[in-house]
Amino acid sequence: MPRAALLSIHARIEGTKPSTWEDSSLVQIWGPRHHAYVIPARDLAVFSLGRLPDEGGALRVAEDLATRLHRFLGGARMAFGEAGRALGEHSPNRLRYAAPTGTILIRWDGARQPTIWTVPRPEVDPRAARLELARRYLHIFGPTTPLAFAQWAGIGPKQGVAAFDELRRWLTPVRTPIGDSWILTSDEPTFRAARGPAASARLLPSGDAYFLLQGGDRELLVPDASFRSALWTPRVWPGGVLVDGEIVGTWRRSLGALTIQAWRRLSRAARDAVEAEAASLPLRDLHGRVVVRWED
């Protein structure tokens, strides 16, 4: 999401500024579960058409909403609530069902209603977009399963299974502590390679791709059930504290106060690294310095 995206970028790229999430190379769309996501503009087709329903009522609803919205806006931008009411939709949130057509872009900063507008449909076959989406998912989240992919992408289980079936010759079966899964064959050397150096500390925001896992796959990242329930809560997730490549706790922020709940006792060096990372966060609403509070 927009504010979290900024911190996700910061965790991976040096020189990230508070305005980086607004760079012209990035766009915002409604993605799985109708949440707002920041994605590379060049990947619009992958993250929209890759989720387009194959047929039936869901496809008709998406196409109809997209067509009506395009005609109504005529190139203009408008608050999505205002646009929804103008189209006679009882709930403006229904416009989100048009997002998988690849013709809807939004801008949201988390404070006000998103602004919405339409763009030309990407000239990409939806089937090809879904296969590329599955490849991306396998590369980042593998080992994984078709059903986990479907849940992550917000598509039907049959669509997830069909995508993995079409990719079968590029996949390698693997056995994990939680059962049989798949990886991209091209990624096997990475799995077999010795572990390289990891960043001393990173503060991953709520919903960061590092732990945006589904179902049983979460056990591979966080084996302890009590820690899993602390990271993947029923409501808004906290952020994840990453130390030397391992999630060791959660964090939340209220303005300039950042509260960390560690799952185990951390060394003084590790705490110093986490506090240095906190001080470097490119926060737009921060006045003064970040104060870190530890809850062990």
Stockholm file with secondary structure:
# STOCKHOLM 1.0

chainA/1-296         MPRAALLSIHARIEGTKPSTWEDSSLVQIWGPRHHAYVIPARDLAVFSLGRLPDEGGALRVAEDLATRLHRFLGGARMAFGEAGRALGEHSPNRLRYAAPTGTILIRWDGARQPTIWTVPRPEVDPRAARLELARRYLHIFGPTTPLAFAQWAGIGPKQGVAAFDELRRWLTPVRTPIGDSWILTSDEPTFRAARGPAASARLLPSGDAYFLLQGGDRELLVPDASFRSALWTPRVWPGGVLVDGEIVGTWRRSLGALTIQAWRRLSRAARDAVEAEAASLPLRDLHGRVVVRWED
#=GR chainA/1-296 SS CHHHHHHHHHTTSTTCCTTGGGCTTEEEEECGGGCEEEEEGGGHHHHHGGGCCCSHHHHHHHHHHHHHHHHHHTTCCEEHHHHHHHTTCSSGGGGGGGGGGSCEEEECCSSSCCEEEECCCCSSCHHHHHHHHHHHHHHHHCSBCHHHHHHHHTCCHHHHHHHHHHTGGGEEEEEETTEEEEEEGGGHHHHHSCCCCCCSEEEECTTCGGGCCCGGGHHHHCCCHHHHHHHSCSSSCCEEEEETTEEEEEEEEETTEEEEEESSCCCHHHHHHHHHHHHHCCCTTCCSCCEEEEEC
#=GC SS_cons         CHHHHHHHHHTTSTTCCTTGGGCTTEEEEECGGGCEEEEEGGGHHHHHGGGCCCSHHHHHHHHHHHHHHHHHHTTCCEEHHHHHHHTTCSSGGGGGGGGGGSCEEEECCSSSCCEEEECCCCSSCHHHHHHHHHHHHHHHHCSBCHHHHHHHHTCCHHHHHHHHHHTGGGEEEEEETTEEEEEEGGGHHHHHSCCCCCCSEEEECTTCGGGCCCGGGHHHHCCCHHHHHHHSCSSSCCEEEEETTEEEEEEEEETTEEEEEESSCCCHHHHHHHHHHHHHCCCTTCCSCCEEEEEC
//
